[in-house]
Amino acid sequence: MAIAIRQADPAPLGALQRERTVWQRLRQHRLAMAGLVFIVVLIALAVLAPVVAPADPNKQDLFARLAPPGTPFDELGEGRYWLGADQLGRDVLSRVIYGARISLLVGFVAEGIVLLIGVTLGALAGYYGGRVDRAIMRTADVLFAFPDLLFAIAVTFALGGGLMSLFIALSVVGWAGMARLTRSQVLALKERDFVEGARAVGAGDRRVLFRHILPNAAGPIIVAATLGIPGAIMSEASLSYLGLGVQPPTPTWGAMIYEGRVYLRHAPWMSLAPGAMIMLTVLAFNLLGDGLRDAFDPRSRR
């Protein structure tokens, strides 16, 4: 009986040791650490935007309309449009910094909702099987039948646009993939010895599932969530480009690219600056996700 209890309830130090091992492997992955540093800096810029941004992102100065990068704010030269000005004389750098708030907020919140729904439904489907499994997986199959972006456009259009509509649309689109991944992990773990040991000492389904199975399936889920954040950021940028995201004058990277499309020949910085930020942010999350995958499972390295 004592042996069964130790198998059912692994010592907390074991989990702590696993976390340290993952962190040590991640630190050895230079590209992943570079991505992590970029993400941390970007989050800091977004949080400190009122302090860091050189100007009010919505302040208009028609005399500085389409001013090129490096143009002084005024005749005294106190501050400059380091990334130029847009068609209304607004500072592009300030709008890029404030736009990071929306992109990161959508990425983290939408993926958080995806985690909550997808992991819960996938765990229930994999653990209980039968009718529960068929109902959840057939619903997921229906969602997989639609292109993600088109389905998100339809949901956002039906809800009328705005930040809350983005959260709902992206979570509805994304939970099915997370549920399928979680289900596969639960199916692989629920017949393992440590799970049988937990049942043998009288642990209920909830304890077995959320205390023993899901913690051991956390690695692939964390990797999938990390790689899902840039997908949400790209979807937000696409929806904002189509006018279905956060409404003006709130700066978003997608909306800035849309506004700058008319001025690509005369003022390419209007679109290049937010486009470069989207590219770098997505790249950073992908690098971090690849590093986490290798850290959780060194055998996955090529």
Secondary structure, DSSP 8 states (H G I E B T S, - for coil): -HHHHHHHS--HHHHHHHHHHHHHHHHT-HHHHHHHHHHHHHHHHHHTHHHHSSS-TT---GGGTT--TTEESSTT--SEETT-B-TTS-BHHHHHHHHHHHHHHHHHHHHHHHHHHHHHHHHHHHHH-HHHHHHHHHHHHHHHTS-HHHHHHHHHHHHTSSHHHHHHHHHHHHHHHHHHHHHHHHHHHTTSHHHHHHHHTT--HHHIIIIIIHHHTHHHHHHHHHHHHHHHHHHHHHHHHTT-SS-TTS--HHHHHHHHGGGTTT-THHHHHHHHHHHHHHHHHHHHHHHHHHHH-GGG--
